[in-house]
Amino acid sequence: MKDFFEALKSEKKSIAIPEELNYFKKLIGSWQIDYVDSNISHVIKGEWHFSWVLEGMAIQDVIILPDYEYGTSLRIYNPNTHTWDVAYGYTGKIIRLEAKKQDDRIVLTFIDDERRKWVFVEIEDDYFHWQNVTVKNDGEWHINAEIYAKRI
C-alpha cells in the first residue's frame, strides 16, 4: 500500500498550473477545524488534510468529522477552462463542482445546481474560513454551514 500513496502524492504543484490560478496553495497541510452547521446547535471538531497529488496537477483532501462525516475531494486543474474541476465523495454521495476565483474568494459551484456553492471566504497562512451556501431567489446567500480552520 505504501507504493500507492507514494505514487499518488506530489511534493509540489505542476509547472503547468499558472501561479495566478494556484488558488488552493495555502491549504496544503493539516488543519484543525470547527464545523458549524446552521441546523444543529453545537460545533463539531475535526481535521482537514490537503496534499498535492497526480504529478502536481491536483489537490486531494480528506475531511474528518467524527460521528458526522468522512469525505475526500479531488481538485484537478483544467488547462482547457482555466478552472478547477472538483469531485467530493462521502458515503453514498459524489458531488461535482467547478472552482473559480471571484474577487478574494474561491467559489466552488455545484455542477447540477448553480445555486449551491462552497466558498473559501478567507485563506491565510495559518487560518481559513469556509462556507456552504445556497443562493436564494432574491440573490441573498444563505449560510448552511461554516468551517473555521487553524493550521496544525
Secondary structure, DSSP 4 states (H G I P E B T S, - for coil): -HHHHHHHB-SS--TTS-GGG-TTGGG-EEEEEEEEETTSSSEEEEEEEEEEEGGGTEEEEEEEETTTEEEEEEEEEETTTTEEEEEEEETTEEEEEEEEEETTEEEEEETTEEEEEEEEEEE-SSEEEEEEEEE-TTSPEEEEEEEEEEE-
